[in-house]
């Protein structure tokens, strides 16, 4: 039972079928002039339209990349390098994905100043904090649309309006939201937006960066001038076709899937909080992704919880897949005010459209059984006198 869609999703069969011809038959390099190359070029441009459509952008505003991490790096470093003579101040949040957080840390080592906005216990940035953080040296604001661990959704349109008024570029990492909730780059007032294929039933290793017409960034990779010179390198046509098809399917089913997932999510949250003693929800109760539930359990160690659930056939996680090998507590959970011991006892469940109510019922019972079993062996639980 797969319940870790925030980490990755299976490739949709329709997506796989759309990709297949571009591995063997229409394998041409899209930069060549003969017919085989033109087939790849035409397929790539059709995919560009599909990606643009799901976020309300123009086709020329879409740059294909290898995924969300590269898109984030191009947006952040590209802006920093382009405008370093104008200012050196960047604003982000304390709960960003490592692709943003570590990029900002890198820039701090290279002459830039970064303000990390707090999110408090609900996991949401306050617009008033953002306003206070802006200086005459601020050149970029980068705030994620929704968090990959706790699922909280940020007030992106409000932040974007402030950035636009101040003449500051605004980037958002929308890897977790595109295909799950409505995303419109114009309504959100964003200048740049990152998305990734494998989070919405497309293949791994491909993504896109929306760059609003008129916005300029410095390339961080140099080569043959592909993708308007912003992301050079021979295009991954099968992956790009898969991304386009995945976006098309997600757009068509967005409302239906969101309603279904919200219903399943709410049942899961309500049942766990009611039936499991000393269980808590991390992040805002309703301002969260329709498929995300992030819990913590007193006196439970997260890795033991994940492995025991796995033995029952449930694939889940403690947080970001990109940080799963690190021993440090989640910076996201620490940022919402949890103690280190609490942050180690988290469980993230992220649903997909193939999950059913039967899956949720099984998962609720499994969590109850596993938590009870682990607490019997926990010295922390015994010491509490419970």
HELIX and SHEET records of a PDB file:
HELIX    1   1 UNK A   13  UNK A   24  1                                  12    
HELIX    2   2 UNK A   35  UNK A   55  1                                  21    
HELIX    3   3 UNK A   59  UNK A   61  5                                   3    
HELIX    4   4 UNK A   68  UNK A   82  1                                  15    
HELIX    5   5 UNK A   98  UNK A  108  1                                  11    
HELIX    6   6 UNK A  127  UNK A  133  1                                   7    
HELIX    7   7 UNK A  156  UNK A  166  1                                  11    
HELIX    8   8 UNK A  197  UNK A  199  5                                   3    
HELIX    9   9 UNK A  227  UNK A  229  5                                   3    
HELIX   10  10 UNK A  237  UNK A  275  1                                  39    
HELIX   11  11 UNK A  302  UNK A  311  1                                  10    
HELIX   12  12 UNK A  321  UNK A  323  5                                   3    
HELIX   13  13 UNK A  331  UNK A  335  1                                   5    
HELIX   14  14 UNK A  340  UNK A  343  1                                   4    
HELIX   15  15 UNK A  357  UNK A  376  1                                  20    
HELIX   16  16 UNK A  379  UNK A  383  1                                   5    
SHEET    1   A 7 UNK A  62  UNK A  65  0                                        
SHEET    2   A 7 UNK A 207  UNK A 211 -1                                        
SHEET    3   A 7 UNK A 192  UNK A 196 -1                                        
SHEET    4   A 7 UNK A 169  UNK A 173  1                                        
SHEET    5   A 7 UNK A 138  UNK A 142  1                                        
SHEET    6   A 7 UNK A  89  UNK A  93  1                                        
SHEET    7   A 7 UNK A 113  UNK A 117  1                                        
SHEET    1   B 3 UNK A 279  UNK A 281  0                                        
SHEET    2   B 3 UNK A 292  UNK A 297 -1                                        
SHEET    3   B 3 UNK A 346  UNK A 350 -1                                        
END                                                                             
